[in-house]
Amino acid sequence: MGQHSRWPEAVPLRCLIAKSTYDALLETFMRTGIPNVIASNQGNNFISKLTQEFHKRLGSSLNFSCPGYSVSNGLVEICHKVLKQMLHHVIRTAPSNSDKHIPYLLFVYREVPNCPTAVSPFQLMHGRQARVPLVVLKSSWSGEVPSPTNISQSAVDYLQELKLKMEQDAEQVKIFAERKQQSYADYFNKNTTSKSFRPGDQIYLLIPDSSIKLYARWKGPGEIIKHIPPHSYLVKLSDGKKQIHGNKIRKFQMRVNTIGVIFENEEEFGEITVPEKYYLLPSQKL
């Protein structure tokens, strides 16, 4: 997905190995161009040796999100959620050919205005609104035939006008998206306090400990090794080292137990009475 335009791409794969993943990416890049930076999670198909060689040859770099914290790659995760919901309805009617519907679902996603940008990904990508089936149906019912505009305009003038229009749209979208994203961040951080940890701190971790995605509990204690900007930490655990987002860490508070001791000659607390059974020898006790 393009970070600026929110233009999504999706390719169905039989298996998520590195080779099939990067075959699909290469096919996509032949249409859209090679990006400078690719953001992804730390799945096995994204951290293999083939991955390093692939990006080295393309001249692009990888930006990994924090393991176990999908919010840090939320732009793609939201797109996945919407596409899965759309596929759910398709699978109910045509389960065997669900992969054939992905291009149509992507077209629907691309022509709907995105909430943070208020503009559709199609318009940001192509500089015009998509001609959707409803527009075609309206034209056929009304008998309207759209006439070409600026028919006498030269190709150079058209490209300059298109470039200017897309630059203006991009600037407006950037301003609108920054405001929207800031409002999302303010709502997310409402009633929260910033927390930081130092190397050597003992901490608890909220990590999944079963195959059930929705089940997780606090584990520990672990030890902070170093801070990974902006919000992650390298943590030492009993089974090795892990990179954990700060939102899944809390400080380990050592439980302190107290015990009261009264000495035999202490007069402040009065007379100390010892039960009679404690005076008996072990052989005399019942």
HELIX and SHEET records of a PDB file:
HELIX    1   1 ALA A   18  THR A   32  1                                  15    
HELIX    2   2 ASN A   44  PHE A   46  5                                   3    
HELIX    3   3 LYS A   49  LEU A   58  1                                  10    
HELIX    4   4 SER A   70  ASN A   73  5                                   4    
HELIX    5   5 GLY A   74  THR A   93  1                                  20    
HELIX    6   6 PRO A   95  HIS A  101  5                                   7    
HELIX    7   7 ILE A  102  GLU A  111  1                                  10    
HELIX    8   8 PRO A  121  HIS A  126  1                                   6    
HELIX    9   9 PRO A  133  SER A  142  1                                  10    
HELIX   10  10 ALA A  155  PHE A  188  1                                  34    
HELIX   11  11 GLY A  246  LYS A  248  5                                   3    
HELIX   12  12 GLU A  276  TYR A  279  5                                   4    
SHEET    1   A 2 VAL A  37  SER A  40  0                                        
SHEET    2   A 2 SER A  61  PHE A  64  1                                        
SHEET    1   B 5 GLY A 240  HIS A 245  0                                        
SHEET    2   B 5 SER A 232  LEU A 237 -1                                        
SHEET    3   B 5 ARG A 217  ILE A 228 -1                                        
SHEET    4   B 5 GLN A 202  ILE A 207 -1                                        
SHEET    5   B 5 ILE A 249  LYS A 251 -1                                        
END                                                                             
